[in-house]
Amino acid sequence: MTLRLQPLLTLNDSFMVDIYRRPSLILVISLILAIFQETNSLLVTIGVCQNEDCRKRFPVSSGEGGLFRMVRDIIPPPLLDENGESSENREILVESVGCIGKCGKGPNIAIQLDPPLRKSDSTSAGGVIYSGVTEAHVAAAALQEADIFPEGVPNLLLAAVDVMAKADRANTEAKKLKYLNSVIRALSNDPILSSSSAIIHALVLRADAKLSSDSSGALEDTRLALDIISSTKENNSSNEDPKLEGRVWRKMADAEESSGNVLGAIDALSEWAKVDPDFRTKAGAEIGRLREGVLRV
């Protein structure tokens, strides 16, 4: 069958009738649109230098988890359409990379559009390097200048990251919980940021703070974090964060063990190994320890 191209160029009534009379045309057009959307999607890679010099230059006062975690936390979730799917035709990856240059001026990040930076790269491979990224607002300014977020990172998200850094510096459990409660409450009330990496991170930190005195509360926080992660995956969001999900499972294992549920702790450790294979050996060792304890009983 020969396809007539003229109707494709004039979207009139006869064209629409012609389409519905020929189902094969619908398939062809769907494929063309899918290919067009795929080829016009944008991949943004943010390479976070993990070289020793950059790690040392990142101030401990800027938060637990280092530069990588801070950069990850200030990236808001993608906007969703009426079907609950991402309406943004782009994907943002945050990756740990080796030295990207400008040593002595770090901490450094490199922002690159297609093609992405790879973990094995020793240079920015054309990415734009931003130096002196010691605080959340500096990282946010770099993202805005790179036109990733032209209107800027949401102020609420920046404030949340700053308060989490204060919680990390707090010297009592009560102070930590005060800071983290305020972060979780504020982000939970925002329709977009309620599914951010920042709120998941805050829940993990609060679970850790509760662990010694309120294991059931710690367990509840990890469950809330996993609910957010599950919702994010259902929406096919590019905001997925395997490292952070692994931390949630690890903290859930601690809470389950503290509550006396050894089997629940073993299950959580198994999930940790699945989502973050880098810790498979460590998770296996922990599982072995717990199983040995059960056998002794």
LUMTI-96243 format. One record per residue (C-alpha): x, y, z. Coordinates in steps of 0.05 Angstrom, whole numbers, plus 5000, padded with zeros to 4 digits. Example, Ala and Ser with C-alpha at 12.3 -4.5 7.8 and 13.67 -1.06 7.14 Angstrom:
BEGIN
524649105156 527349795143 
This chain:
BEGIN
500050005000 502550694982 501951235035 499451905011 503552445044 499253045024 493852925077 499252915130 501053625112 493953905113 490353725177 483353785150 477053375159 478552915100 485252765131 482152555197 477152105161 482851815120 486651645185 480851295218 479450895155 486650645155 488850395223 495850275196 496551025188 495151115262 500750635278 505650985232 503951675260 504551415332 511451135317 513651785284 511252195344 514651715393 521251755355 520652515352 519352565426 525052095443 530152445399 528053125427 528652905500 534353225539 539152855584 542553295635 548352985674 551053315736 557853015752 559753115825 567253065835 569152545887 576652655882 580052715950 581453455943 574153635928 571553195984 576153526035 574054226012 566654086023 565154356092 562253856142 557654416165 554054396097 550753746113 551052996122 552452606058 557253096026 556753475961 553252915923 547552875973 546753635975 546453695899 541553115896 537053425949 536254095915 533453795851 525853835852 521553265827 519053325755 512253635743 506653125729 501153175677 493853005688 495452265680 500552285736 506452215689 512452665681 510853255636 518253445628 521753205566 528353115601 532152685650 536952935703 542452475727 546952625786 553152195785 559552125824 565552235778 573052265784 577252885778 574153395730 579653905734 580454575770 583654225829 584754695886 578455085870 573354555891 568754275909 567054215835 561253975794 560653915719 554054015683 553253715615 547753605565 547653025516 551952605515 552352465590 558552435633 560551735651 563351515717 569751305683 571051995655 577152345685 575253015654 568853395643 568753175570 565953845550 561553965610 561554645643 565254625710 562755015769 567655105827 566955285900 560354925908 560354915984 553155095999 546254935971 545055635944 551655605905 549654945873 542755235858 545855835824 549955365779 543654985759 540155635743 545955905702 546255245664 538955365646 536754715679 532155105725 531555795692 526956055746 531455785801 530955215850 524855295896 526655705957 523055216002 527654655978 533855075991 531455246060 529954516075 537054306055 539954856100 535654636159 537753906149 544954136153 543254476220 540053826244 546453456227 550353946270 545453926328 548453616391 542053326421 536552876396 531353386414 534553926371 535453446312 528153246315 525953976320 529654156256 527653526219 520353576240 520054276210 523054046144 518453446137 512353856155 513954406105 515653946047 509653496061 504954086052 507854245983 504353865926 510853805886 516353775938 512553255979 515752735933 522753035931 529252695949 529953206004 523952966043 526152246036 532952436062 529752816120 525652206138 531851776139 535452276184 529452316231 528951556233 536251536253 535152056307 529251656335 532650986333 535350956403 528951186438 523251066390 524450476345 517150436324 517351166303 523751046265 520450456229 514550896211 519051416181 522450906137 515750646114 513551356096 519951446056 518850796019 511651006003 514351635970 519551245931 514250745908 509851315884 515751625847 517150985811 509850905790 510151595758 516251385717 519951965749 527152115731 527952325803 529351615826 535351555873 537850835885 543051055935 537951415978 533050835972 538550375996 539550806057 532150766072 532350006071 538650006113 535450446165 529150026164 533449416180 536249786240 529249966264 526649266254 532448966292 531649476348 524249286352 526048546358 523648356289 529847996263 526347696202 523948386183 531048646189 533548086144 528248246092 530148986093 537548826086 535948386026 532348965993 538249416008 542848935971 538048935911 537349685902 544549845917 549149275894 555249665918 553349455988 551448735972 557448446010 556148876071 548748706070 550447976065 554948016125 549448346165 544447816144 549347276165 550147606234 542647636245 541546916222 547046676268 543647036326 537046696310 540346006309 543446126376 536646276406 
